[in-house]
């Protein structure tokens, strides 16, 4: 009985560390997009890419894994949620700006 009380105290004293961040949403977006491409196929300008749909889906899964690892790295460097959001939103903005400049 005493062991159960100690275990309950330990569980009560530790708050959960689940935090939603912008890169979590980006990871979910990439995984959902990869699933959509696997199910419906990749279509650009109405033309279906029959042989490339699996490859494009795997690329989006790779993007999701990389973004997820980046999220874990940023969480280790920034403990406060507010700073984490600012850094991750800045990172996403920087990537979008570079993408549109290259495009």
C-alpha positions in Angstrom: 0.0 0.0 0.0 2.8 2.4 0.8 4.4 1.7 -2.6 1.2 2.6 -4.3 1.0 5.9 -2.4 4.6 6.7 -3.4 3.9 5.9 -7.0 0.8 8.1 -7.0 2.8 11.0 -5.5 5.5 10.6 -8.1 2.9 10.6 -10.9 1.1 13.7 -9.5 4.3 15.7 -9.1 5.4 15.2 -12.8 3.4 17.4 -15.2 3.0 16.1 -18.8 5.4 17.5 -21.3 3.1 17.3 -24.4 3.3 20.7 -26.2 1.8 21.5 -29.5 4.2 23.4 -31.8 4.1 24.6 -35.4 6.4 21.8 -36.5 4.0 19.2 -35.1 1.4 20.6 -37.5 3.8 20.5 -40.3 4.7 16.9 -39.6 1.0 16.0 -39.5 0.5 17.8 -42.8 3.3 15.9 -44.5 2.1 12.5 -43.2 -1.5 13.2 -44.2 -0.3 14.4 -47.7 1.8 11.2 -48.1 -1.2 9.1 -47.2 -3.4 11.0 -49.6 -0.9 10.5 -52.4 -0.5 6.8 -51.6 -4.3 6.3 -51.8 -5.3 8.7 -54.7 -2.1 9.0 -56.6 -0.1 12.2 -57.4 -1.9 14.5 -59.9 -0.3 17.7 -61.1 -2.3 19.8 -63.6 -4.8 17.0 -64.0 -2.2 14.4 -65.3 -1.8 11.3 -63.2 1.7 10.1 -62.5 1.2 6.4 -62.3 4.7 5.3 -61.6 5.8 8.2 -59.5 3.1 8.3 -56.9 4.9 5.9 -54.5 8.1 7.8 -54.8 6.4 11.2 -54.2 4.6 9.7 -51.2 7.9 8.4 -49.8 9.5 11.8 -50.2 6.7 13.4 -48.1 7.2 10.7 -45.5 10.9 11.6 -45.4 10.0 15.3 -45.1 7.7 14.4 -42.1 10.4 12.4 -40.4 13.0 15.2 -40.9 10.6 17.9 -39.6 9.7 15.7 -36.6 13.4 15.3 -35.7 13.9 19.1 -36.1 11.0 19.6 -33.7 12.7 17.3 -31.1 16.0 19.3 -31.6 14.3 22.6 -31.1 12.5 21.3 -28.0 15.8 20.4 -26.4 17.3 23.9 -27.0 14.2 26.0 -26.0 12.5 25.0 -22.8 9.8 27.7 -22.8 6.8 27.1 -25.1 6.6 30.7 -26.1 10.2 30.9 -27.3 9.8 27.5 -29.0 6.8 28.8 -31.0 8.7 31.9 -32.0 11.8 30.0 -33.1 9.7 27.4 -35.0 7.5 29.9 -36.7 10.6 31.9 -37.7 12.2 28.7 -39.1 9.1 27.9 -41.1 9.0 31.5 -42.4 12.6 31.4 -43.4 12.1 28.1 -45.3 9.1 29.5 -47.1 11.0 32.6 -48.1 13.9 30.6 -49.4 11.5 28.3 -51.3 9.8 31.2 -53.0 13.1 32.9 -53.9 14.5 29.7 -55.4 11.2 29.0 -57.3 
